[in-house]
């Protein structure tokens, strides 16, 4: 799909306008209700669907299928991010009325950082076709690691700050309490960061780790940088509302890691087959319609089995309490 510089610029401007509108509407710190989160989640999903239909009109069926496959994959992987976001919010004891602001800025940071990953991935792929072997192998290894982590009990119960964040804290210092939505304050004649800025940096920098598997995954579905970027953008921009909407349900998605591992493994195999095909080896390639159907099926089955397992566990706990 050939996308002109003008279309790129218009897309970026439109996304900035949407982010600005979202930020302006939610600029006042407040506790986000389930109703508000639900409405905005639907809004972002509808916007993504409208964009996909626009691709169908101007680009055809293939770019549309690639976009929706990439969008659904990135969205499902971003749900996994929410587990860590919950841990970060607890680690830094973020007041509930400030959580939506933290997530907004953190998601914007993540989107900017991912744009760099996407650009680097596009440059590498255009120069070295054999990189698909590396991407494929990495995704298969990540899939196996997800299964291993799930067997050990899933996500860590505590968030550990990364070295970069600790270095920044030592360099600039951190205030001992929150000061509303302020990011910097004066303490003892020294300008220091507030916990608000620290938690924003924690969420933004943590997403870089998630990008290491999500970017290769979407490049396994499409090699079009425009589709990769827009699919990531729409998946991330609705993440804040999704946090408040399904925050209480995250613990019930007990099989999510298994579902994601199947999806990543599937895309890894797809990448390896594509690399072999590019090398002149006659192997079957997995089509986008099949990929999209497979991803949706895995997520549906994973969600249903998770909710069923969670309900069964609640029943067992209720019997023990009696």
TAJO-V979234 format. One record per residue. N is the residue number from 1. SS is DSSP state (H for helix, E for strand, L for the rest). D_LAST is the distance of its C-alpha to the last C-alpha in Angstrom with 2 decimals. Layout:
n=N ss=SS d_last=D_LAST
n=N ss=SS d_last=D_LAST
//
This chain:
n=1 ss=L d_last=61.88
n=2 ss=L d_last=64.63
n=3 ss=L d_last=63.49
n=4 ss=L d_last=66.22
n=5 ss=H d_last=66.03
n=6 ss=H d_last=66.16
n=7 ss=H d_last=63.02
n=8 ss=H d_last=61.27
n=9 ss=H d_last=62.29
n=10 ss=H d_last=61.33
n=11 ss=H d_last=57.88
n=12 ss=H d_last=57.29
n=13 ss=H d_last=58.58
n=14 ss=H d_last=56.36
n=15 ss=H d_last=53.26
n=16 ss=H d_last=54.29
n=17 ss=H d_last=54.70
n=18 ss=H d_last=51.22
n=19 ss=H d_last=49.71
n=20 ss=H d_last=51.85
n=21 ss=H d_last=50.73
n=22 ss=H d_last=47.05
n=23 ss=H d_last=47.71
n=24 ss=H d_last=49.73
n=25 ss=H d_last=47.14
n=26 ss=L d_last=44.34
n=27 ss=L d_last=46.61
n=28 ss=L d_last=45.08
n=29 ss=L d_last=41.97
n=30 ss=L d_last=38.94
n=31 ss=L d_last=35.27
n=32 ss=L d_last=35.25
n=33 ss=L d_last=33.24
n=34 ss=H d_last=31.60
n=35 ss=H d_last=34.34
n=36 ss=H d_last=37.12
n=37 ss=H d_last=35.81
n=38 ss=H d_last=35.45
n=39 ss=H d_last=38.99
n=40 ss=H d_last=40.56
n=41 ss=H d_last=38.78
n=42 ss=H d_last=40.27
n=43 ss=H d_last=43.62
n=44 ss=H d_last=43.81
n=45 ss=H d_last=42.83
n=46 ss=H d_last=45.46
n=47 ss=H d_last=48.04
n=48 ss=H d_last=47.39
n=49 ss=H d_last=47.79
n=50 ss=H d_last=51.00
n=51 ss=H d_last=52.34
n=52 ss=H d_last=51.64
n=53 ss=H d_last=53.50
n=54 ss=H d_last=56.32
n=55 ss=H d_last=56.58
n=56 ss=H d_last=56.83
n=57 ss=H d_last=59.76
n=58 ss=H d_last=61.64
n=59 ss=L d_last=60.61
n=60 ss=L d_last=59.64
n=61 ss=H d_last=56.69
n=62 ss=H d_last=56.42
n=63 ss=H d_last=55.87
n=64 ss=H d_last=53.36
n=65 ss=H d_last=51.37
n=66 ss=H d_last=51.54
n=67 ss=H d_last=50.38
n=68 ss=H d_last=47.30
n=69 ss=H d_last=46.40
n=70 ss=H d_last=46.85
n=71 ss=H d_last=45.05
n=72 ss=H d_last=41.93
n=73 ss=H d_last=41.93
n=74 ss=H d_last=42.40
n=75 ss=H d_last=39.76
n=76 ss=H d_last=37.18
n=77 ss=H d_last=38.22
n=78 ss=H d_last=38.07
n=79 ss=H d_last=34.39
n=80 ss=H d_last=33.95
n=81 ss=H d_last=35.88
n=82 ss=H d_last=33.30
n=83 ss=H d_last=30.82
n=84 ss=H d_last=33.50
n=85 ss=H d_last=34.39
n=86 ss=H d_last=30.86
n=87 ss=H d_last=31.22
n=88 ss=H d_last=34.70
n=89 ss=H d_last=33.66
n=90 ss=H d_last=31.03
n=91 ss=H d_last=33.55
n=92 ss=L d_last=36.17
n=93 ss=L d_last=33.88
n=94 ss=L d_last=35.69
n=95 ss=L d_last=35.31
n=96 ss=H d_last=33.81
n=97 ss=H d_last=37.06
n=98 ss=H d_last=39.09
n=99 ss=H d_last=37.05
n=100 ss=H d_last=38.91
n=101 ss=H d_last=42.24
n=102 ss=H d_last=41.23
n=103 ss=H d_last=40.20
n=104 ss=H d_last=43.38
n=105 ss=H d_last=45.72
n=106 ss=H d_last=43.79
n=107 ss=H d_last=43.98
n=108 ss=H d_last=47.70
n=109 ss=H d_last=48.31
n=110 ss=H d_last=46.49
n=111 ss=H d_last=48.63
n=112 ss=H d_last=51.83
n=113 ss=H d_last=50.93
n=114 ss=H d_last=50.02
n=115 ss=H d_last=53.36
n=116 ss=H d_last=55.01
n=117 ss=H d_last=53.04
n=118 ss=H d_last=53.95
n=119 ss=H d_last=57.62
n=120 ss=H d_last=57.66
n=121 ss=H d_last=56.02
n=122 ss=H d_last=58.59
n=123 ss=H d_last=61.44
n=124 ss=H d_last=60.27
n=125 ss=H d_last=59.73
n=126 ss=H d_last=63.16
n=127 ss=H d_last=64.82
n=128 ss=L d_last=62.93
n=129 ss=L d_last=61.66
n=130 ss=L d_last=60.30
n=131 ss=H d_last=57.59
n=132 ss=H d_last=55.56
n=133 ss=H d_last=55.12
n=134 ss=H d_last=53.67
n=135 ss=H d_last=51.39
n=136 ss=H d_last=50.20
n=137 ss=H d_last=49.60
n=138 ss=H d_last=47.78
n=139 ss=H d_last=45.39
n=140 ss=H d_last=44.68
n=141 ss=H d_last=44.01
n=142 ss=H d_last=41.75
n=143 ss=H d_last=39.82
n=144 ss=H d_last=39.33
n=145 ss=H d_last=38.28
n=146 ss=H d_last=35.63
n=147 ss=H d_last=34.15
n=148 ss=H d_last=34.25
n=149 ss=H d_last=32.59
n=150 ss=H d_last=29.82
n=151 ss=H d_last=29.16
n=152 ss=L d_last=29.01
n=153 ss=L d_last=26.28
n=154 ss=L d_last=28.26
n=155 ss=L d_last=29.65
n=156 ss=L d_last=30.25
n=157 ss=L d_last=27.87
n=158 ss=L d_last=30.92
n=159 ss=L d_last=34.26
n=160 ss=L d_last=37.36
n=161 ss=L d_last=40.59
n=162 ss=L d_last=43.41
n=163 ss=H d_last=46.73
n=164 ss=H d_last=48.60
n=165 ss=H d_last=46.28
n=166 ss=H d_last=46.50
n=167 ss=H d_last=50.29
n=168 ss=H d_last=50.52
n=169 ss=H d_last=48.44
n=170 ss=H d_last=50.75
n=171 ss=H d_last=53.84
n=172 ss=H d_last=53.18
n=173 ss=L d_last=50.61
n=174 ss=E d_last=47.50
n=175 ss=L d_last=46.96
n=176 ss=L d_last=44.18
n=177 ss=L d_last=42.61
n=178 ss=L d_last=42.66
n=179 ss=L d_last=45.70
n=180 ss=L d_last=44.67
n=181 ss=L d_last=45.80
n=182 ss=L d_last=48.68
n=183 ss=L d_last=49.12
n=184 ss=E d_last=51.69
n=185 ss=E d_last=52.35
n=186 ss=E d_last=54.84
n=187 ss=E d_last=53.60
n=188 ss=L d_last=56.14
n=189 ss=L d_last=58.92
n=190 ss=E d_last=57.22
n=191 ss=E d_last=55.83
n=192 ss=E d_last=52.29
n=193 ss=E d_last=49.55
n=194 ss=L d_last=46.54
n=195 ss=H d_last=42.98
n=196 ss=H d_last=43.26
n=197 ss=H d_last=46.01
n=198 ss=H d_last=44.27
n=199 ss=H d_last=41.12
n=200 ss=H d_last=43.41
n=201 ss=H d_last=45.27
n=202 ss=H d_last=42.05
n=203 ss=H d_last=40.94
n=204 ss=H d_last=44.49
n=205 ss=H d_last=45.17
n=206 ss=H d_last=41.82
n=207 ss=H d_last=42.66
n=208 ss=H d_last=45.75
n=209 ss=H d_last=43.63
n=210 ss=H d_last=41.95
n=211 ss=H d_last=45.44
n=212 ss=H d_last=46.46
n=213 ss=H d_last=44.57
n=214 ss=H d_last=44.54
n=215 ss=H d_last=48.34
n=216 ss=H d_last=49.24
n=217 ss=H d_last=46.67
n=218 ss=H d_last=48.35
n=219 ss=H d_last=51.78
n=220 ss=L d_last=50.69
n=221 ss=L d_last=50.46
n=222 ss=L d_last=53.57
n=223 ss=L d_last=56.40
n=224 ss=L d_last=57.36
n=225 ss=H d_last=56.82
n=226 ss=H d_last=56.80
n=227 ss=H d_last=53.89
n=228 ss=H d_last=52.05
n=229 ss=H d_last=52.48
n=230 ss=H d_last=51.59
n=231 ss=H d_last=48.49
n=232 ss=H d_last=47.28
n=233 ss=H d_last=48.26
n=234 ss=H d_last=46.38
n=235 ss=H d_last=43.26
n=236 ss=H d_last=43.27
n=237 ss=H d_last=44.26
n=238 ss=L d_last=41.20
n=239 ss=H d_last=38.90
n=240 ss=H d_last=38.47
n=241 ss=H d_last=37.18
n=242 ss=H d_last=34.93
n=243 ss=H d_last=33.33
n=244 ss=H d_last=32.21
n=245 ss=H d_last=31.37
n=246 ss=H d_last=29.02
n=247 ss=H d_last=28.11
n=248 ss=H d_last=24.45
n=249 ss=H d_last=24.54
n=250 ss=H d_last=26.13
n=251 ss=H d_last=23.02
n=252 ss=H d_last=22.20
n=253 ss=L d_last=25.65
n=254 ss=L d_last=24.63
n=255 ss=L d_last=27.56
n=256 ss=H d_last=30.19
n=257 ss=H d_last=31.89
n=258 ss=H d_last=32.38
n=259 ss=H d_last=33.88
n=260 ss=H d_last=36.16
n=261 ss=H d_last=37.24
n=262 ss=H d_last=38.29
n=263 ss=H d_last=40.23
n=264 ss=H d_last=41.94
n=265 ss=H d_last=42.80
n=266 ss=H d_last=44.20
n=267 ss=H d_last=46.34
n=268 ss=H d_last=47.44
n=269 ss=H d_last=48.74
n=270 ss=H d_last=50.37
n=271 ss=H d_last=52.15
n=272 ss=H d_last=53.43
n=273 ss=H d_last=54.74
n=274 ss=H d_last=56.43
n=275 ss=H d_last=58.00
n=276 ss=H d_last=59.32
n=277 ss=H d_last=60.72
n=278 ss=H d_last=62.46
n=279 ss=L d_last=63.94
n=280 ss=L d_last=65.53
n=281 ss=L d_last=63.15
n=282 ss=L d_last=62.58
n=283 ss=L d_last=58.81
n=284 ss=L d_last=56.75
n=285 ss=L d_last=55.39
n=286 ss=L d_last=52.14
n=287 ss=L d_last=52.85
n=288 ss=H d_last=51.24
n=289 ss=H d_last=49.98
n=290 ss=H d_last=48.23
n=291 ss=H d_last=46.80
n=292 ss=H d_last=45.53
n=293 ss=H d_last=43.92
n=294 ss=H d_last=42.33
n=295 ss=H d_last=40.86
n=296 ss=H d_last=39.41
n=297 ss=H d_last=37.97
n=298 ss=H d_last=36.29
n=299 ss=H d_last=34.76
n=300 ss=H d_last=33.54
n=301 ss=H d_last=31.95
n=302 ss=H d_last=30.43
n=303 ss=H d_last=28.87
n=304 ss=H d_last=27.46
n=305 ss=H d_last=26.02
n=306 ss=H d_last=24.58
n=307 ss=H d_last=22.79
n=308 ss=H d_last=21.52
n=309 ss=H d_last=20.28
n=310 ss=H d_last=18.63
n=311 ss=H d_last=16.85
n=312 ss=H d_last=15.71
n=313 ss=H d_last=14.47
n=314 ss=H d_last=12.53
n=315 ss=H d_last=10.85
n=316 ss=H d_last=10.10
n=317 ss=H d_last=8.78
n=318 ss=H d_last=6.48
n=319 ss=H d_last=5.21
n=320 ss=H d_last=5.37
n=321 ss=H d_last=3.80
n=322 ss=L d_last=0.00
//
